[in-house]
């Protein structure tokens, strides 16, 4: 995906975040493919395997899914249910996008809060995970990913609000940065 696919292409810090997400996804996917192939080779030809590889692969799949969701949010390719899309007048579309972004911000914020509470429990009671790292490290992706999704939806909400403001106040749009 090119950077032009990002909804935040005019914001340098968010472009950097988008690039970082893609890099992390590439590294995680490459690691998963190599590790899975190594496991297949070891099991097929040597009747052995790496005991830590399967749990690590499960966590890497989780990380890829959540980082992919963050990336999809920034590209406008997140899961959406368009129940009203063809039935409402076009002039209501910006308002529907505004409400949808606000709802998504609140939902992702709630998930961030719940994930943080979950992680606090893991920090307090969790054990060791793959590569002798604590389980809370592997599960720490939950509040990070949901927090980034909430942030991106908040920014989308603010961008939509700004667009509606400029549209309804044309003189304000010419003087704004």
C-alpha positions in Angstrom: 0.0 0.0 0.0 1.4 3.4 -0.9 1.4 6.3 1.5 -1.3 7.9 -0.6 -3.7 5.4 0.9 -3.4 6.9 4.3 -6.2 9.1 5.6 -3.4 11.1 7.4 -1.1 11.7 4.4 -1.0 15.5 5.2 0.3 14.9 8.7 4.1 14.0 8.9 3.9 12.4 12.4 1.0 10.1 11.4 2.7 9.2 8.1 5.7 8.1 10.2 3.4 6.0 12.3 1.8 4.5 9.2 5.3 3.6 7.9 6.3 2.1 11.2 3.2 0.0 11.3 3.9 -1.4 7.8 7.5 -2.1 8.8 6.5 -3.9 12.0 3.9 -5.9 10.1 6.5 -6.9 7.5 9.0 -8.0 10.1 6.4 -9.9 12.1 5.0 -11.7 9.0 8.6 -12.6 7.8 9.4 -13.9 11.2 6.2 -16.0 11.3 6.8 -17.5 7.8 10.4 -18.3 8.5 9.6 -19.8 12.0 6.7 -21.8 10.7 8.7 -23.2 7.8 11.6 -24.1 10.1 9.1 -25.9 12.4 7.8 -27.9 9.4 11.3 -28.8 8.2 12.4 -29.8 11.8 9.3 -31.9 12.3 9.3 -33.6 8.9 13.0 -34.4 8.5 14.3 -34.5 12.0 11.3 -35.6 14.1 11.9 -32.6 16.4 11.0 -28.9 16.7 11.5 -25.8 18.7 9.3 -26.1 21.8 8.9 -22.4 22.1 8.1 -21.8 18.5 4.3 -22.6 18.5 3.4 -20.4 21.5 5.5 -17.6 19.9 3.7 -18.0 16.6 0.4 -17.7 18.3 1.4 -14.4 19.9 2.9 -13.1 16.6 -0.4 -13.8 14.9 -2.2 -11.8 17.6 0.3 -8.9 17.2 -0.1 -9.0 13.4 -3.9 -8.9 13.7 -3.9 -6.0 16.1 -1.2 -3.9 14.3 -3.0 -4.7 11.1 -6.2 -3.3 12.6 -4.4 -0.1 13.6 -3.0 0.2 10.1 -6.4 -0.4 8.5 -7.9 2.3 10.6 -5.4 4.8 9.3 -6.1 3.8 5.7 -9.9 3.8 6.0 -10.0 0.1 5.4 -11.3 -1.0 8.8 -14.4 -3.1 9.0 -17.5 -1.0 8.5 -21.2 -1.8 8.3 -22.9 0.4 5.8 -26.5 -0.1 6.6 -27.7 3.4 5.5 -25.2 4.2 2.7 -27.5 4.0 -0.2 -30.7 5.1 1.5 -29.8 8.5 2.9 -29.2 11.8 1.1 -25.6 12.5 0.2 -25.6 15.8 2.2 -26.0 13.7 5.4 -22.9 11.6 4.7 -20.4 14.0 6.4 -22.6 14.0 9.5 -22.9 10.2 9.5 -19.1 10.0 9.2 -18.8 12.4 12.1 -21.1 10.4 14.4 -19.4 7.1 13.3 -16.0 8.5 14.1 -17.2 9.7 17.5 -18.8 6.3 18.3 -15.7 4.4 17.1 -13.5 6.7 19.3 -15.6 6.0 22.3 -15.7 2.2 21.6 -11.9 2.0 21.0 -11.3 4.1 24.2 -13.5 1.7 26.2 -11.5 -1.2 24.8 -8.2 0.5 25.6 -9.4 1.0 29.2 -10.5 -2.7 29.5 -7.2 -3.9 27.9 -5.2 -1.8 30.4 -7.1 -3.4 33.3 -6.5 -6.8 31.8 -2.8 -6.0 31.4 -2.5 -4.8 35.0 -3.8 -8.2 36.1 -1.3 -9.9 33.9 1.5 -7.8 35.3 0.4 -8.7 38.8 -0.4 -12.4 38.4 1.0 -13.5 35.0 3.8 -16.0 34.4 6.5 -16.4 31.8 5.7 -16.5 28.1 7.7 -17.4 25.0 11.4 -16.6 24.9 11.3 -16.2 28.7 9.6 -12.9 28.4 6.7 -12.2 30.9 3.2 -12.8 29.6 2.3 -9.2 30.1 4.9 -8.2 27.5 3.1 -10.4 24.9 -0.4 -9.2 25.9 0.8 -5.6 26.1 -0.2 -5.2 22.4 -3.9 -5.0 23.5 -3.9 -1.5 25.1 -1.3 -0.2 22.7 -3.3 -1.2 19.6 -6.7 -0.2 21.0 -5.2 3.1 22.1 -3.7 3.8 18.7 -7.1 2.9 17.1 -8.9 5.3 19.5 -6.3 8.1 18.7 -6.8 7.6 14.9 -10.6 7.7 15.2 -10.3 10.8 17.4 -8.2 12.4 14.7 -10.7 11.3 12.0 -13.5 12.8 14.1 -11.6 16.1 14.5 -10.8 16.2 10.8 -14.4 15.6 9.9 -15.5 18.3 12.4 -13.1 20.7 10.8 -14.4 19.9 7.3 -18.0 20.5 8.4 -17.0 23.7 10.1 -15.2 25.0 7.0 -18.1 23.9 4.8 -20.7 25.7 7.0 -18.4 28.8 7.5 -16.7 29.4 4.1 -15.0 32.6 5.3 -13.5 30.8 8.3 -12.0 28.2 5.9 -10.1 30.7 3.9 -8.4 32.2 7.0 -7.6 28.9 8.7 -4.2 27.2 8.3 
